[in-house]
């Protein structure tokens, strides 16, 4: 169980969500909303697993298994099929977004104002990434978090990043489910 009293779970175990932890609630919301909206992050949300939060929601942990569909277009099988950096960036952005919004006392939505990632290794197909997030600052207007991405098999650091967001919307808006109209690409 995590520090919020919830078992480790991914989207296939939504029914066990604990209402006691904002990060758990936002993860549940993220999975539902990315699917309903056919969002860019829907591919990520199908595999991202929220593991735990600690230190009064100041730290969070997620895992993400890397698949063949995450490969860089020029990845060769004999080179270990490296994962596209954009996949890692999206995982970091989604995890830190949930973590920042979970720490806003007013439960508002937020938009990215700055994000940077430094890649110090490569993700390989068949491996699982550990994404550890940490809140650096939550203010009345902005929130900042950082993330470390490691390969859980090798223990090697893959990337480090920092994500800044500006809070927008009404109080409580981060926890409201807002299903959009169907995508124009849906038939």
C-alpha positions in Angstrom: 0.0 0.0 0.0 1.1 3.6 -0.6 1.2 6.3 2.0 -2.4 7.3 1.0 -3.6 3.9 2.0 -4.2 2.7 -1.5 -2.8 -0.5 -3.1 -0.4 -0.1 -6.0 -2.5 0.0 -9.1 -2.8 0.8 -12.7 -5.8 1.7 -14.9 -7.0 -1.9 -14.8 -7.6 -1.6 -11.1 -9.6 1.6 -11.0 -12.2 0.2 -8.7 -9.8 0.1 -5.7 -9.1 3.8 -5.7 -9.0 5.5 -2.3 -10.8 8.8 -2.0 -8.3 9.8 0.7 -5.4 10.8 -1.6 -5.5 13.6 -4.1 -2.8 12.0 -6.2 -4.7 8.7 -6.4 -7.9 10.7 -7.3 -6.1 12.6 -10.0 -4.5 9.5 -11.4 -8.0 7.9 -11.7 -9.2 11.1 -13.3 -6.3 11.2 -15.8 -6.9 7.6 -16.9 -10.7 8.3 -17.5 -10.3 11.6 -19.1 -7.5 10.6 -21.5 -9.6 7.8 -22.8 -12.8 9.8 -23.0 -11.1 12.5 -25.0 -9.0 10.3 -27.1 -6.2 12.4 -25.8 -2.5 12.4 -26.9 -1.7 10.9 -23.5 -4.2 8.0 -23.9 -1.4 5.7 -25.0 0.6 6.6 -21.9 -2.3 6.3 -19.6 -2.9 2.7 -20.6 0.5 1.7 -19.1 1.4 4.3 -16.5 1.1 2.9 -13.0 0.8 5.1 -9.9 2.8 3.4 -7.2 2.8 5.6 -4.1 3.2 9.1 -2.6 5.2 10.0 0.4 6.3 12.9 2.6 2.8 14.4 2.8 2.3 14.3 -1.0 5.7 15.9 -1.7 7.0 12.8 -3.5 5.4 10.5 -5.9 6.4 7.3 -7.8 5.1 5.9 -11.0 6.2 3.1 -13.4 5.9 2.8 -17.1 6.8 -0.3 -19.2 8.4 0.4 -22.6 6.9 -1.3 -25.7 7.9 -1.7 -29.3 5.4 1.1 -30.3 7.6 3.5 -28.2 10.6 3.0 -30.4 12.4 5.8 -32.2 11.8 5.5 -36.0 15.5 4.8 -36.6 15.9 2.2 -33.7 17.5 -1.0 -34.9 16.8 -4.4 -33.2 20.5 -5.2 -33.0 21.1 -1.8 -31.1 18.6 -2.6 -28.5 15.6 -0.6 -29.9 15.8 2.7 -28.1 12.7 4.5 -27.1 11.8 7.9 -28.6 12.6 10.8 -26.2 9.1 12.2 -26.8 7.6 9.2 -25.0 9.7 9.8 -22.0 8.9 13.5 -22.0 5.2 12.8 -22.1 5.4 10.4 -19.2 7.3 12.9 -17.2 4.9 15.7 -18.1 1.8 13.6 -17.2 3.3 12.4 -13.9 4.5 15.8 -12.8 1.2 17.5 -13.9 -0.8 15.1 -11.6 1.6 15.6 -8.8 1.5 19.5 -9.0 -2.3 19.6 -9.3 -2.6 17.2 -6.3 -0.6 19.6 -4.2 -2.6 22.7 -5.0 -4.7 23.5 -1.9 -7.5 24.9 -4.2 -7.5 21.8 -6.5 -7.3 23.8 -9.7 -6.2 22.6 -13.2 -2.9 23.9 -14.4 -1.1 24.6 -17.7 2.6 24.2 -18.5 4.7 27.3 -18.5 8.1 25.6 -18.8 9.5 22.1 -19.0 13.0 20.8 -19.6 14.4 17.4 -19.7 18.0 16.3 -19.8 18.6 12.8 -21.2 21.6 11.0 -19.7 20.7 7.5 -20.9 18.4 5.6 -23.2 15.2 3.7 -22.6 15.1 0.3 -24.1 12.1 -1.7 -25.3 11.1 -4.4 -22.8 12.4 -2.5 -19.8 10.3 -0.6 -17.2 10.9 3.0 -16.2 10.6 4.3 -12.7 9.5 7.9 -12.5 10.1 9.6 -9.1 8.5 13.0 -8.8 9.2 15.7 -6.2 7.4 18.9 -5.5 9.8 21.8 -5.4 7.3 24.7 -4.8 3.6 25.2 -4.8 2.4 28.8 -4.7 -0.8 30.7 -5.2 -0.2 30.9 -9.0 2.5 28.5 -9.9 3.8 25.0 -9.1 7.1 23.4 -9.8 8.1 19.7 -9.7 11.1 17.7 -10.8 11.4 14.1 -12.0 14.0 11.4 -12.2 13.5 8.6 -14.7 15.5 5.4 -14.1 15.5 2.0 -15.7 14.4 -0.4 -12.9 16.3 -3.3 -14.4 19.7 -1.7 -14.6 19.2 1.1 -12.0 20.6 3.6 -14.5 19.4 7.1 -14.7 17.7 7.8 -18.0 16.5 11.4 -17.6 16.0 14.3 -15.2 13.5 17.1 -15.7 11.8 20.1 -14.2 8.2 21.1 -14.9 6.6 24.5 -14.1 2.8 25.1 -14.3 0.4 28.0 -13.8 -2.8 27.2 -12.0 -6.0 28.1 -13.9 -9.7 27.4 -13.6 -12.0 27.4 -10.7 -11.4 25.9 -7.3 -12.0 22.2 -7.4 -11.7 22.0 -11.2 -8.8 19.5 -11.2 -11.1 16.8 -9.8 -14.1 17.4 -12.0 -14.5 15.0 -14.9 -15.1 16.9 -18.1 -15.8 14.6 -20.9 -15.3 16.3 -24.3 -17.1 15.8 -27.5 -15.9 12.9 -29.6 -12.7 13.4 -31.5 -13.2 14.6 -35.1 -11.2 11.6 -36.1 -13.7 9.1 -34.6 -16.0 7.5 -37.1 
